């Protein structure tokens, strides 16, 4: 999660507090939309994969997730 927050700060220029709030909001939203079996793993995935998140295009991820739920 910390790496995600750093990426948000670096790409948007907002404060760390604002970035943390944004990240927590998005993670909460995703957990609410994902099936329980998947959503339950999101926190642990963010914690254990924090180093890998820096290379992820979050826009692509959210677009793909939207496609799973019938949104384009």
Residue frames as qw, qx, qy, qz and C-alpha x, y, z in Angstrom:
[[0.000, 0.886, 0.463, 0.000, 0.00, 0.00, 0.00],
 [0.333, -0.755, 0.087, 0.558, 2.86, 2.36, 0.78],
 [0.369, -0.093, 0.584, 0.718, 4.27, 2.00, -2.73],
 [0.138, 0.650, 0.668, 0.336, 0.84, 2.75, -4.18],
 [0.194, -0.910, -0.258, 0.262, 0.62, 5.88, -2.04],
 [0.387, -0.523, 0.330, 0.684, 4.07, 6.99, -3.20],
 [0.313, 0.239, 0.686, 0.612, 3.05, 6.47, -6.83],
 [0.014, 0.832, 0.544, 0.111, -0.08, 8.57, -6.33],
 [0.299, -0.833, -0.015, 0.465, 1.94, 11.36, -4.70],
 [0.404, -0.313, 0.504, 0.696, 4.56, 11.29, -7.48],
 [0.235, 0.342, 0.721, 0.555, 2.07, 11.21, -10.34],
 [0.074, -0.808, -0.537, -0.230, -0.45, 13.72, -8.99],
 [0.241, 0.413, -0.231, 0.847, 1.54, 16.02, -6.73],
 [0.572, -0.658, -0.172, -0.459, -1.03, 15.74, -3.94],
 [0.262, -0.624, 0.614, -0.406, 0.01, 15.35, -0.31],
 [0.229, 0.133, -0.961, 0.082, 0.73, 11.96, 1.20],
 [0.293, 0.197, 0.689, -0.633, -2.34, 12.32, 3.42],
 [0.608, 0.423, -0.022, -0.672, -4.55, 12.97, 0.39],
 [0.476, 0.367, -0.750, -0.276, -2.92, 10.11, -1.53],
 [0.009, -0.039, 0.946, -0.322, -3.47, 7.73, 1.40],
 [0.470, 0.322, 0.467, -0.676, -7.12, 8.73, 1.54],
 [0.601, 0.459, -0.339, -0.560, -7.47, 8.22, -2.22],
 [0.324, 0.281, -0.901, -0.064, -5.79, 4.81, -2.11],
 [0.169, 0.092, 0.861, -0.470, -7.93, 3.67, 0.82],
 [0.557, 0.390, 0.193, -0.707, -11.06, 4.86, -0.99],
 [0.578, 0.419, -0.558, -0.423, -10.16, 2.97, -4.15],
 [0.183, 0.168, -0.958, 0.141, -9.21, -0.19, -2.27],
 [0.334, 0.201, 0.687, -0.614, -12.47, -0.04, -0.31],
 [0.612, 0.430, -0.086, -0.658, -14.43, 0.47, -3.52],
 [0.482, 0.360, -0.760, -0.245, -12.73, -2.47, -5.22],
 [0.008, -0.056, 0.940, -0.338, -13.25, -4.72, -2.21],
 [0.472, 0.297, 0.469, -0.685, -16.93, -3.84, -2.29],
 [0.643, 0.482, -0.239, -0.546, -17.23, -4.72, -5.98],
 [0.347, 0.374, -0.854, -0.096, -15.15, -7.88, -6.04],
 [0.825, -0.273, -0.449, -0.210, -16.49, -11.27, -5.00],
 [0.623, -0.733, 0.220, -0.164, -15.76, -11.99, -1.34],
 [0.941, -0.093, 0.163, 0.282, -13.27, -14.71, -2.27],
 [0.605, 0.469, 0.049, 0.642, -11.22, -12.19, -4.26],
 [0.108, -0.852, 0.006, -0.512, -11.88, -9.02, -2.30],
 [0.767, -0.640, 0.043, 0.006, -10.67, -10.63, 0.90],
 [0.843, -0.047, 0.123, 0.521, -7.21, -11.05, -0.62],
 [0.334, 0.842, 0.087, 0.415, -6.84, -7.44, -1.75],
 [0.364, -0.898, 0.220, -0.116, -5.32, -6.13, 1.48],
 [0.788, -0.377, 0.413, 0.258, -2.78, -8.93, 1.68],
 [0.720, 0.457, 0.295, 0.432, -1.95, -8.54, -2.00],
 [0.133, 0.935, -0.035, 0.327, -1.29, -4.83, -1.55],
 [0.543, -0.772, 0.330, -0.011, 0.91, -5.54, 1.45],
 [0.794, -0.217, 0.491, 0.285, 2.94, -8.37, -0.04],
 [0.630, 0.442, 0.415, 0.485, 3.11, -7.00, -3.57],
 [0.068, -0.932, -0.116, 0.338, 3.78, -3.38, -2.69],
 [0.334, -0.522, 0.496, 0.608, 7.10, -3.44, -4.53],
 [0.345, 0.208, 0.783, 0.474, 5.47, -4.77, -7.67],
 [0.200, 0.804, 0.526, -0.193, 2.65, -2.23, -7.76],
 [0.113, -0.705, 0.202, 0.671, 5.04, 0.46, -8.98],
 [0.100, -0.205, 0.745, 0.627, 5.17, -1.27, -12.37],
 [0.208, 0.488, 0.847, 0.023, 1.41, -1.73, -12.70],
 [0.096, -0.192, -0.289, -0.933, -0.64, 0.55, -14.90],
 [0.157, 0.286, 0.749, -0.577, -3.52, 1.14, -12.48],
 [0.464, 0.361, -0.088, -0.804, -5.61, 2.68, -15.25],
 [0.487, 0.183, -0.768, -0.375, -5.50, -0.58, -17.15],
 [0.130, -0.098, -0.930, 0.330, -6.31, -2.54, -14.04],
 [0.288, 0.346, 0.492, -0.745, -9.36, -0.43, -13.22],
 [0.516, 0.329, -0.359, -0.704, -10.54, -0.55, -16.84],
 [0.389, 0.095, -0.906, -0.137, -10.24, -4.32, -16.81],
 [0.014, 0.212, 0.828, -0.519, -12.11, -4.55, -13.53],
 [0.416, 0.346, 0.132, -0.830, -14.82, -2.33, -14.94],
 [0.498, 0.236, -0.655, -0.518, -15.13, -4.73, -17.87],
 [0.183, -0.046, -0.964, 0.185, -15.70, -7.58, -15.45],
 [0.124, 0.426, 0.672, -0.593, -18.71, -5.75, -14.11],
 [0.365, 0.648, 0.646, 0.173, -20.19, -4.82, -17.49],
 [0.025, 0.934, 0.041, -0.355, -18.76, -1.31, -17.72],
 [0.753, 0.479, 0.128, 0.432, -16.67, -0.06, -20.62]]
